[in-house]
Amino acid sequence: MLTTEQIRTFGHAGFVVLRSFVGESLLAELDEEVDDLITRKPAPVDKVGFHHYFEPIPTLPVADRVLRDSGVLAAAGGLVAPLAIDHAFDHIQVATSIYGWDHVPGGGHVDGYGIPDQTEPFSFTVLAGIFLGDESEARRGNLWVWPGSHFTHQRLFRERGVDALMAPASLGGHACLLDDAPAFGCGEPVLARRGDVILAHYLLAHNQSGNLWSPLRRIVYYRLAAEGHRGRWAATHTDVLREYGPVRAALRSVEP
């Protein structure tokens, strides 16, 4: 389902955007379920900026079905074959951004840190997101990413150990806040339209930006793990393509 060039882009950048991937009929069903969630659990009246929902998978049956029926899960599977891939955890995230937050992130983070009493990161393999609105320009609540930062994190973990981001100084997975922090380069907003899909490496540094355009930005995120990930999570931090056989092959095919 993914082209070799898309797989190669993922390997180099740590993410790829699949354009016009989810059809409108499925998007309309997803809209209805997301709107119902927001109606039942509204954000505080004066809230601006990000407001996230982490909902048990059985309570969002449409979102789970769309993941499968749209081909998003199969596309993610094309990055890790022959390993199987599915939900890493028991939830689906609906991420919203409410109009009025003027923010450009100065650095990114890795998910799965800053959780009370944890002894290891709650890592996974692929972050998949379905865009429900128009984020084709900046300042629309866009996800920001630091291209190639999965390799920057790989160097960090090789040099300082796989628990480097467990330190309180990271404030929940921000390598950019560590003493003698690695250089991540410039971040950029992901520009996408309704029905586009992002597939991102777990160790891609990312963050959320402000929304000065629409009343409510919405995206549905799925955290996916390759089969057996928990047993090899540390190895995936020091070898970021460990679970990505097709990606390794696509990158090798263009080596001199």
C-alpha positions as CSV (number, residue, x, y, z in Angstrom):
1,M,0.0,0.0,0.0
2,L,2.9,2.4,0.7
3,T,5.2,3.2,-2.2
4,T,9.0,2.6,-1.8
5,E,9.4,6.4,-1.9
6,Q,6.9,6.9,1.0
7,I,8.7,4.2,3.0
8,R,12.1,5.9,2.2
9,T,10.7,9.3,3.3
10,F,9.6,7.8,6.6
11,G,13.0,6.3,7.1
12,H,14.9,9.6,6.5
13,A,12.4,12.0,8.1
14,G,10.8,9.9,10.7
15,F,7.3,10.5,9.3
16,V,5.3,10.5,6.2
17,V,2.0,12.2,5.3
18,L,-0.4,10.1,3.1
19,R,-2.5,12.5,1.1
20,S,-6.3,12.1,0.7
21,F,-6.0,8.6,2.3
22,V,-9.3,8.3,4.2
23,G,-12.5,8.7,2.2
24,E,-15.3,11.2,3.1
25,S,-17.8,8.6,4.1
26,L,-15.6,7.2,6.8
27,L,-14.6,10.8,7.8
28,A,-18.2,11.7,8.3
29,E,-18.8,8.8,10.6
30,L,-15.6,9.7,12.5
31,D,-16.8,13.3,12.8
32,E,-20.1,12.2,14.4
33,E,-18.3,10.1,17.0
34,V,-15.7,12.8,17.8
35,D,-18.4,15.5,18.0
36,D,-20.5,13.4,20.4
37,L,-17.4,12.9,22.6
38,I,-16.7,16.6,22.7
39,T,-20.4,17.3,23.5
40,R,-20.4,14.8,26.3
41,K,-17.1,15.9,27.7
42,P,-16.7,19.6,26.9
43,A,-13.5,21.5,27.6
44,P,-13.7,24.1,30.4
45,V,-15.5,27.2,29.3
46,D,-12.5,29.5,29.3
47,K,-10.1,27.0,27.9
48,V,-7.9,27.9,24.9
49,G,-5.2,25.8,23.2
50,F,-4.8,22.0,23.5
51,H,-7.4,19.8,25.1
52,H,-7.0,16.0,24.7
53,Y,-9.1,13.0,25.2
54,F,-7.7,9.6,25.9
55,E,-10.7,7.2,25.6
56,P,-11.0,3.5,26.1
57,I,-11.0,1.8,22.7
58,P,-14.5,0.2,23.2
59,T,-16.0,3.6,23.7
60,L,-14.8,4.8,20.3
61,P,-15.9,1.9,18.0
62,V,-16.1,4.0,14.9
63,A,-12.5,5.3,15.4
64,D,-11.3,1.8,15.8
65,R,-13.2,0.6,12.7
66,V,-11.9,3.5,10.6
67,L,-8.3,2.7,11.6
68,R,-8.9,-0.7,10.0
69,D,-11.4,-0.1,7.2
70,S,-9.5,2.9,5.8
71,G,-6.3,1.0,5.4
72,V,-4.4,3.1,8.0
73,L,-3.5,0.1,10.1
74,A,-2.4,-1.8,6.9
75,A,-0.3,1.1,5.9
76,A,1.5,1.2,9.3
77,G,1.9,-2.6,8.9
78,G,3.7,-1.9,5.7
79,L,6.5,-0.3,7.7
80,V,7.1,-3.2,10.0
81,A,6.2,-6.3,8.0
82,P,6.4,-9.3,8.6
83,L,5.7,-8.1,12.1
84,A,2.0,-7.6,12.9
85,I,0.9,-4.3,14.4
86,D,-2.1,-3.1,16.4
87,H,-2.9,-0.8,19.3
88,A,-0.1,-0.5,21.9
89,F,-2.4,0.6,24.7
90,D,-6.0,0.5,25.7
91,H,-7.0,4.0,24.4
92,I,-7.4,6.2,21.3
93,Q,-6.6,9.9,21.5
94,V,-8.7,12.7,20.2
95,A,-6.5,15.8,20.2
96,T,-8.2,19.2,19.9
97,S,-6.9,22.7,19.9
98,I,-9.3,25.5,20.8
99,Y,-9.0,28.9,19.1
100,G,-7.0,31.6,20.8
101,W,-3.7,30.0,21.7
102,D,-0.8,31.8,20.0
103,H,2.1,29.3,20.4
104,V,5.0,28.1,18.3
105,P,6.9,25.3,20.1
106,G,10.6,25.7,20.7
107,G,11.3,22.0,21.0
108,G,9.8,18.6,20.8
109,H,9.2,15.6,23.1
110,V,8.8,11.8,23.0
111,D,5.5,10.3,24.2
112,G,5.4,7.8,27.1
113,Y,7.3,9.8,29.8
114,G,6.4,11.8,32.8
115,I,4.0,9.2,34.2
116,P,3.9,8.7,38.0
117,D,5.8,5.6,39.3
118,Q,6.9,4.4,35.8
119,T,10.1,2.4,35.6
120,E,10.4,2.4,31.9
121,P,8.9,4.5,29.0
122,F,5.5,3.6,27.7
123,S,6.9,3.2,24.2
124,F,5.4,2.0,21.0
125,T,6.3,1.8,17.3
126,V,4.2,4.0,15.1
127,L,2.0,7.1,15.8
128,A,-0.8,7.3,13.3
129,G,-3.1,10.3,13.0
130,I,-6.2,11.0,10.8
131,F,-6.7,14.7,10.1
132,L,-10.4,15.8,10.4
133,G,-9.8,19.5,9.3
134,D,-7.7,21.8,7.1
135,E,-4.2,22.2,8.5
136,S,-2.7,23.2,5.2
137,E,-1.2,26.4,6.7
138,A,0.6,27.1,9.9
139,R,-1.1,28.3,13.1
140,R,-4.0,26.0,12.8
141,G,-3.1,23.8,15.7
142,N,-0.7,21.9,13.6
143,L,1.5,19.1,14.9
144,W,5.1,20.2,14.8
145,V,7.9,17.8,14.0
146,W,11.7,17.8,14.0
147,P,12.6,15.8,10.9
148,G,15.2,13.1,11.4
149,S,15.1,13.4,15.2
150,H,14.5,9.7,15.6
151,F,18.2,9.3,14.7
152,T,19.1,12.1,17.1
153,H,17.3,10.2,19.9
154,Q,19.1,7.1,18.8
155,R,22.5,8.8,19.3
156,L,21.3,10.1,22.7
157,F,20.3,6.6,23.9
158,R,23.5,5.0,22.6
159,E,25.7,7.6,24.4
160,R,23.7,8.1,27.6
161,G,21.7,4.9,28.0
162,V,18.1,4.1,27.3
163,D,16.9,5.7,30.5
164,A,18.3,9.1,29.5
165,L,14.8,10.6,29.3
166,M,13.6,9.2,32.6
167,A,15.6,12.0,34.3
168,P,13.4,14.7,35.9
169,A,15.2,17.3,33.8
170,S,13.5,16.1,30.6
171,L,10.1,17.2,32.0
172,G,8.4,14.2,30.5
173,G,10.4,13.2,27.4
174,H,12.0,16.5,26.2
175,A,15.6,15.7,25.3
176,C,16.0,19.4,24.3
177,L,15.8,20.3,28.0
178,L,18.7,18.0,29.1
179,D,22.1,19.4,30.1
180,D,24.3,19.4,27.0
181,A,21.2,18.6,24.9
182,P,21.7,17.2,21.5
183,A,21.0,19.5,18.5
184,F,17.7,18.8,16.8
185,G,17.7,21.4,14.1
186,C,14.6,23.3,13.2
187,G,11.1,22.1,13.7
188,E,8.3,22.5,11.2
189,P,4.5,22.3,11.1
190,V,2.9,19.4,9.4
191,L,0.7,20.8,6.7
192,A,-2.2,18.5,5.9
193,R,-5.8,18.5,4.8
194,R,-8.9,16.6,5.9
195,G,-8.5,12.9,5.1
196,D,-4.7,13.0,5.2
197,V,-2.9,10.6,7.5
198,I,0.4,10.9,9.3
199,L,2.6,7.9,10.2
200,A,5.4,8.9,12.6
201,H,8.2,7.0,14.3
202,Y,7.8,6.8,18.0
203,L,11.1,8.6,18.6
204,L,10.3,11.5,16.3
205,A,10.4,14.7,18.4
206,H,7.0,16.4,18.1
207,N,4.8,19.0,19.8
208,Q,1.6,20.9,19.3
209,S,1.3,24.5,18.1
210,G,-1.3,27.2,18.6
211,N,-4.6,27.6,16.8
212,L,-5.5,31.1,15.5
213,W,-7.7,29.9,12.6
214,S,-10.6,27.6,13.4
215,P,-12.8,27.3,16.4
216,L,-11.7,23.7,17.1
217,R,-8.9,21.7,15.5
218,R,-9.4,17.9,15.7
219,I,-7.2,14.9,14.9
220,V,-7.5,11.3,16.0
221,Y,-4.3,9.6,17.1
222,Y,-3.6,5.9,17.4
223,R,-0.5,4.5,19.2
224,L,0.5,1.3,17.5
225,A,3.0,-1.3,18.5
226,A,4.7,-4.0,16.5
227,E,4.1,-7.5,17.8
228,G,6.5,-8.2,20.7
229,H,7.5,-4.6,21.1
230,R,7.5,-4.6,24.9
231,G,10.1,-7.3,25.0
232,R,12.5,-5.3,22.8
233,W,11.7,-1.7,23.6
234,A,15.2,-0.9,24.8
235,A,16.7,-2.3,21.6
236,T,14.4,-0.1,19.6
237,H,15.9,3.0,21.3
238,T,19.4,2.2,20.3
239,D,18.5,0.8,16.9
240,V,15.5,2.9,15.7
241,L,14.9,0.8,12.6
242,R,15.0,-2.5,14.6
243,E,11.2,-3.2,14.0
244,Y,11.2,-1.6,10.5
245,G,12.4,-4.3,8.1
246,P,10.8,-2.6,5.0
247,V,12.3,0.7,5.9
248,R,15.8,-0.7,6.3
249,A,15.4,-2.4,2.9
250,A,14.2,0.8,1.2
251,L,17.1,2.8,2.6
252,R,19.6,0.2,1.6
253,S,18.3,0.2,-2.0
254,V,19.6,3.7,-2.6
255,E,23.0,3.4,-0.8
256,P,26.0,3.8,-3.1
